[in-house]
Amino acid sequence: MSYKDKIITIEEALKLVKSNDMIVTGLGSAEAQLFMNNLHLIADQVENVTVTNCLPMSNGEFLKAEYNKSFNVDGWFYSTALRRAHINGNISFIPNHLHLSGVKRLAHVKPNIYVGSATVPDKHGFISLSLSNTYERRMIDEAGIVILEINPNYPRTFGDVELHYSQVDFLVETKYEVPILADAVPTGKDIIIGKYIADNIQDGDCIQLGIGGIPNAVAAALKDKKDLGIHTEMMTSGMVELVRLGVVNGSKKTLHKGKIVCTFALGNKELYDFLDDNPSVLIMDGNYVNNPDVIAKNDNQVSINTTIEIDLTGQCCSESIGPMQFSGTGGQADTVIGAQKARNGRSFIALYSTAMVKNKETGEREEISKIVPMLKQGAVVSLSRNDVDFVVTEYGVAALRGTNVRERVDRLIAIAHPKFREELRRQAHDIGLIYDK
């Protein structure tokens, strides 16, 4: 069939959905925006359709409670839209390490339909999946029906993201703008934490950064470094600035020398313009990029991630508030473990020392410590205490590699907010983490 023969309307695409179907869409900006924003229109024609997504950028009407008999959502990583809709009862989280998300999901269930975004075909008929191959190509290979939204606004990228249009069942032509993740403006605390981490990054290191103000502050603090490389789960806007300044050139990398390697990209328009037709960036299969054994092939690999709270033994809850799912494990354990397996590799977990939360009894907001004797009841341990290396707050850096529990208690209390340190030590004693000699 010719390219034109594969083009259908969004209405025709939606008619392909049947009751009890399993649909998978792309991660972040690779999500099929037009399809997801119109899915609710067939709610009266289907029931028990399950959409599997990851960090969705759309706020599809189908997430509303009134459609919960027609649609379910299984999410690998929650965004604001999924957090808000979770109470509807038809949304559930898929526990996962990102590098195994697609592999394990396919071992459990195969998709009837894959729907995602892609670029306009080149002169040879090849399209690019553009902004993610975390699990997308694996799902395409297994799906009963493949529908791609062809969009001239999406950047043409390279890596494991290319496929010929003949490998796709149906194409929907669109022109919506690529979803943007607004840059988090670093706060004063972010800047302090960013400098602590940057002081521990050496010329020639290979870095991985996550999402948020702290990683953005780290990127800003690296501008005086030289010959950095990038092997990261997520390609961010802050990394582009480091490339343009000549800080990142990949010349010292021991894996994919001279190339930036990631599994997805999400950020601002400048990031997408940078990626377009840029062979120096490889967007590759998430099962490869985030595999700790692959990450470890990068000498001097440094991973930088954030957490919500950490207990005095080093257990990190990075994805829930108590039992309530907030985001996801993502690639935190992947990158932390991979970095520490690398020659001269290091891993940093960053967080503010405190947070402002509402007191359930008084209704007033109060400051609490994010370094705690025990995680909240029901909290998800995203990163085992066995895998924590350096922990950073605005009060300093705690090196935990190889330390015993008593040493961890001492070092983590030393970077807690000063007004909570005495109480933390008392609580550590009360629950038996430490004893007086």
C-alpha positions in Angstrom: 0.0 0.0 0.0 1.1 3.5 -0.7 1.6 6.2 2.0 -1.7 7.9 1.0 -3.6 4.6 1.2 -2.8 4.3 4.9 -4.1 7.7 5.8 -7.3 7.7 7.8 -9.2 10.3 9.8 -9.3 10.5 13.6 -12.9 9.3 13.5 -11.9 6.3 11.5 -9.1 5.6 13.9 -11.4 5.6 16.9 -13.8 3.2 15.2 -11.0 0.6 15.3 -11.3 0.5 19.1 -13.4 -2.4 20.4 -14.6 -3.3 23.9 -12.0 -5.0 26.1 -9.1 -3.7 23.9 -5.7 -3.0 25.3 -4.3 0.2 23.9 -0.7 1.5 24.5 0.4 5.0 23.7 3.8 6.8 23.8 5.6 8.3 26.8 5.3 12.1 27.4 5.3 14.0 24.2 5.3 10.8 22.2 1.7 10.3 23.3 -1.0 10.4 20.5 -2.5 13.7 21.5 -5.3 13.8 19.0 -6.4 10.2 19.6 -6.4 10.6 23.4 -8.2 13.9 23.4 -11.0 12.4 21.3 -11.2 8.9 22.8 -14.2 9.9 25.0 -16.3 10.4 21.9 -16.7 6.6 21.6 -17.5 6.0 25.3 -21.1 5.0 24.4 -19.8 2.4 21.9 -17.3 0.5 24.0 -16.7 -0.8 27.5 -13.6 -2.0 29.5 -11.0 -0.5 27.1 -7.7 -0.2 28.9 -5.2 2.5 28.0 -1.6 2.0 29.1 0.5 5.2 29.3 3.5 6.9 30.9 3.8 10.5 32.0 0.8 11.6 29.8 0.8 15.2 28.7 -2.8 15.3 27.6 -5.8 15.9 29.8 -8.1 13.6 27.8 -11.8 13.8 28.6 -11.8 10.0 28.8 -10.1 10.3 32.3 -13.3 11.8 33.8 -15.4 9.7 36.2 -18.4 9.7 33.9 -16.4 7.5 31.5 -15.0 5.0 34.0 -17.2 2.1 32.7 -15.8 2.6 29.2 -12.1 3.2 30.0 -9.4 2.1 32.4 -5.9 3.5 32.6 -2.8 1.6 33.6 0.1 4.0 34.1 3.8 3.4 34.3 4.4 7.0 35.6 1.8 9.4 36.9 1.4 12.9 35.7 -0.9 15.6 37.2 -3.8 14.3 35.1 -3.5 10.7 36.4 -3.1 11.9 40.0 -6.3 13.9 39.8 -8.3 11.1 38.1 -7.0 8.3 40.3 -10.0 8.6 42.7 -12.3 7.7 39.9 -11.4 4.0 40.5 -10.5 3.1 37.0 -6.8 4.1 37.1 -4.0 1.9 38.5 -0.2 2.1 38.7 2.1 -0.5 37.1 5.1 -0.9 39.5 8.2 -1.0 37.3 11.9 -0.2 36.7 11.8 1.8 33.5 14.2 -0.4 31.6 11.9 -3.3 32.2 8.6 -1.5 31.8 7.9 -2.6 28.2 9.5 -6.1 28.6 7.5 -7.1 31.7 4.3 -5.6 30.4 4.5 -7.6 27.2 5.1 -10.7 29.3 1.8 -10.0 30.9 -0.4 -8.7 28.1 -0.1 -7.8 24.4 -1.6 -4.6 23.0 -4.5 -4.8 20.5 -3.6 -1.2 19.4 -0.5 1.0 19.6 -1.1 4.6 18.9 1.6 7.3 19.1 3.2 10.3 17.4 5.8 10.3 14.6 7.4 12.5 12.0 6.6 13.0 8.4 8.3 10.3 6.2 11.6 11.2 4.6 12.3 10.7 0.9 12.9 7.0 1.5 9.6 6.5 3.3 11.1 6.3 6.8 9.4 8.0 9.7 10.9 8.7 13.2 9.1 8.0 16.5 10.7 11.3 17.4 10.7 11.8 21.1 10.7 8.4 22.8 11.6 4.8 22.4 11.4 3.8 26.1 9.0 1.0 25.1 7.3 2.3 22.0 9.1 0.2 19.3 8.6 -3.0 21.3 4.9 -2.3 21.5 4.7 -1.5 17.8 6.2 -4.8 17.0 3.7 -6.7 19.2 0.5 -4.7 18.6 -2.4 -6.0 16.5 -3.0 -2.6 15.0 -0.5 0.3 14.7 -1.7 3.8 14.3 0.7 6.8 14.2 -0.2 10.5 14.2 2.1 12.0 11.6 3.0 15.5 12.5 5.4 18.0 10.7 6.1 19.8 14.0 7.8 16.8 15.6 11.6 16.6 15.3 13.2 13.9 13.2 15.5 12.0 15.6 17.9 9.1 15.3 18.8 5.9 17.2 16.3 3.0 17.4 13.4 5.2 16.4 13.2 4.8 12.7 10.8 2.6 10.8 9.3 2.5 7.3 5.7 3.7 6.9 4.9 0.3 5.4 5.4 -1.2 8.9 2.5 0.9 10.1 -1.2 0.0 9.6 -2.8 3.4 9.6 -1.6 7.0 9.6 -3.5 10.1 10.9 -2.1 13.4 9.7 -2.0 16.1 12.4 -0.5 19.5 13.0 -0.7 20.1 16.8 2.3 21.6 18.6 4.6 19.3 20.4 3.7 19.3 24.1 6.1 21.3 26.2 7.3 20.7 29.7 7.9 24.1 31.2 11.4 24.6 32.8 11.2 24.6 36.6 12.9 27.8 37.7 15.5 26.8 40.4 14.9 28.2 43.8 17.5 29.4 46.3 17.6 25.9 47.8 17.9 24.3 44.3 20.9 26.5 43.6 22.7 25.5 46.8 22.0 21.8 46.2 23.0 22.1 42.6 26.4 23.6 43.6 27.1 20.9 46.1 26.5 18.3 43.4 28.4 20.2 40.7 31.4 20.4 43.1 31.5 16.6 43.0 31.4 16.3 39.2 34.7 16.2 37.4 35.8 17.2 33.9 35.1 14.2 31.6 32.3 12.7 33.7 29.2 11.3 32.0 26.0 12.5 33.5 22.4 11.6 33.9 19.8 14.2 35.1 16.2 13.8 36.1 13.2 16.2 36.1 12.7 19.4 38.2 14.3 22.4 39.8 17.2 20.6 41.4 18.4 18.9 38.2 18.0 22.2 36.3 20.1 23.9 39.0 22.8 21.2 38.6 22.9 21.8 34.9 23.3 25.5 35.4 26.1 24.9 37.9 28.1 22.7 35.4 28.9 25.5 33.0 32.6 25.7 34.0 33.2 22.0 33.4 34.9 20.4 30.4 34.4 17.4 28.2 31.2 16.1 29.9 29.2 13.3 28.3 25.6 12.4 28.5 24.0 9.0 29.0 20.6 9.7 30.5 17.1 8.4 30.6 15.6 11.8 29.7 17.1 14.5 27.5 16.3 17.9 29.0 16.4 21.5 28.0 19.2 22.2 30.4 21.4 19.7 28.7 21.1 21.6 25.4 22.6 24.7 26.9 25.6 22.7 28.1 26.1 21.4 24.6 25.9 24.9 23.1 28.5 26.2 25.6 30.9 23.4 24.7 30.7 21.8 28.2 29.2 18.6 26.8 31.0 17.0 23.8 31.2 13.4 24.7 34.9 13.2 23.9 35.8 11.2 27.1 32.9 8.7 26.9 33.7 5.0 26.9 30.4 4.0 25.3 28.9 5.8 22.3 31.9 8.2 22.2 30.8 11.7 21.0 27.1 10.9 21.2 24.4 11.9 23.5 22.3 8.8 24.5 18.8 8.9 25.9 15.6 7.0 25.8 13.2 10.0 25.6 13.2 13.8 25.4 10.9 16.2 27.0 11.3 20.0 27.5 10.9 23.3 25.6 10.9 24.2 21.9 14.7 24.9 22.0 15.2 21.2 22.9 13.0 20.0 20.1 14.8 22.3 17.6 18.1 21.0 18.8 17.0 17.4 18.3 15.7 17.9 14.8 18.0 16.1 12.2 20.8 16.0 14.8 22.8 12.7 14.5 24.8 13.5 17.6 21.7 12.4 19.7 20.7 8.8 19.8 17.2 8.0 21.2 17.4 4.3 21.9 15.4 1.4 23.3 14.8 2.0 27.1 15.7 -1.6 27.8 19.2 -0.8 26.5 19.7 2.8 27.7 18.5 2.2 31.3 19.9 -1.2 31.7 22.3 -0.9 34.7 24.9 -3.1 33.0 24.9 -0.9 30.0 25.0 2.3 32.0 28.0 0.8 33.9 30.0 0.7 30.6 30.3 4.5 30.9 33.4 5.2 33.0 32.8 8.1 35.4 29.0 7.8 35.1 27.2 10.2 37.5 23.4 9.9 38.2 21.5 12.7 39.8 18.0 12.1 41.0 15.5 13.5 43.5 13.4 11.9 46.2 10.3 12.9 48.3 11.6 11.7 51.7 14.4 9.5 53.1 14.6 7.6 56.3 17.6 7.5 58.6 18.8 4.2 57.2 18.8 5.5 53.6 15.5 4.2 52.2 14.1 6.6 49.6 10.5 7.1 48.8 10.5 9.0 45.5 7.1 8.3 44.1 4.4 8.3 46.7 3.0 10.3 49.6 2.3 7.5 52.0 0.4 4.9 50.0 -0.9 7.6 47.5 0.9 7.2 44.1 2.4 10.6 43.1 4.7 9.8 40.1 6.7 6.6 39.5 9.9 4.8 40.1 10.9 5.6 36.5 14.6 5.0 36.0 15.8 6.0 39.4 17.0 2.6 40.5 18.2 1.8 37.0 20.5 4.9 36.9 21.6 4.8 40.5 22.7 1.2 40.3 24.2 1.6 36.9 26.3 4.6 37.9 27.7 2.9 41.0 28.7 -0.2 38.9 30.7 2.1 36.6 34.4 2.7 37.1 34.6 5.8 39.2 30.8 6.1 39.1 28.8 8.0 41.6 25.1 8.6 42.4 23.4 11.5 44.1 19.9 11.6 45.6 18.8 15.2 46.3 16.0 16.7 48.3 15.0 19.7 50.4 15.5 19.2 54.1 11.9 20.2 54.8 8.5 20.6 53.2 5.4 22.6 54.1 2.3 20.3 54.6 -1.2 20.8 55.9 -1.8 19.5 59.4 -4.9 17.2 59.2 -6.0 18.2 62.7 -5.6 22.0 62.6 -5.8 22.6 58.8 -2.8 24.8 59.1 0.4 24.4 57.0 3.4 23.4 59.0 7.1 22.6 58.2 8.1 19.0 58.5 11.5 17.3 58.0 11.9 15.2 54.8 14.6 13.2 56.6 12.6 11.0 58.9 13.2 8.1 61.3 10.7 6.0 59.4 9.0 6.5 56.1 5.3 7.3 56.2 3.0 4.3 56.6 2.4 2.8 53.2 5.2 4.7 51.5 6.8 3.1 48.5 10.5 2.4 48.8 11.6 3.5 45.3 15.3 3.0 46.1 16.6 0.5 48.6 19.0 1.7 51.3 21.4 -0.8 49.9 21.7 1.3 46.7 22.0 4.8 48.1 25.3 6.6 47.6 25.4 10.3 48.2 22.5 12.2 49.7 22.3 16.0 49.3 20.2 18.7 50.9 20.8 22.5 51.2 22.7 21.7 54.4 25.4 19.5 52.8 26.3 16.1 51.4 26.1 12.8 53.2 28.2 10.0 51.8 26.5 6.7 52.7 28.4 4.2 50.5 29.5 1.3 52.7 28.4 2.9 56.0 26.6 1.2 58.9 23.3 2.3 60.2 24.8 4.3 63.1 27.0 6.2 60.6 24.0 6.8 58.3 21.9 8.2 61.2 24.8 10.6 62.1 25.4 11.7 58.5 21.8 12.2 57.5 20.9 14.1 60.7 23.9 16.4 59.9 22.2 17.4 56.6 18.7 17.7 58.1 17.3 21.1 59.0 18.9 22.2 62.2 15.6 22.6 64.1 14.8 18.9 63.6 18.2 17.4 64.4 17.8 16.9 68.1 14.3 15.3 67.7 15.5 13.0 64.9 18.3 11.7 67.1 15.8 11.1 69.9 13.5 9.3 67.6 16.4 7.2 66.2 17.2 6.1 69.7 13.5 5.4 70.6 13.0 3.0 67.6 16.3 1.3 68.2 18.4 2.5 65.2 21.0 3.7 67.7 21.8 3.1 71.4 23.8 4.9 73.9 27.1 3.2 74.7 
